[in-house]
Amino acid sequence: MTANKAVRRMNMTKKHPSMSRRMITFIFTVALLGVFAIGLSFCLDGKNDQISDLMLISFMILVSTGLIGGFVMLYNVRCPDCGGRTQTTQNNKLDMWQAHCQKCDITWDLGLGTETGP
């Protein structure tokens, strides 16, 4: 490898092709299932207490599973180029989550902001 190619590859930042889409799909799926569980709980309230309580319990399990699943997805990002493990970091300066691949020496912009508030 020539020196120019090594310099160009060093500390390169690319946009990850699928991470933001996967995370948004996961969040909307968990939210939709949560709305369904709460809606069923309110519809069945008073008619069948066991099913109503079961829907509330399933909602609580769904929320905790969603949070854990989101963190697992965020911190287990694979490099699209080589398929290797990456180190996910929070870049507050650029307001984005990034994943760095040691093998390729590429930093992947995950397309997710670090702050969601105003």
Beta strands, then each sheet from edge to edge (+ up, - down):
strand 1: 12-15
strand 2: 86-91
strand 3: 96-101
strand 4: 106-109
sheet 1: 1+ 4+ 3- 2+
end
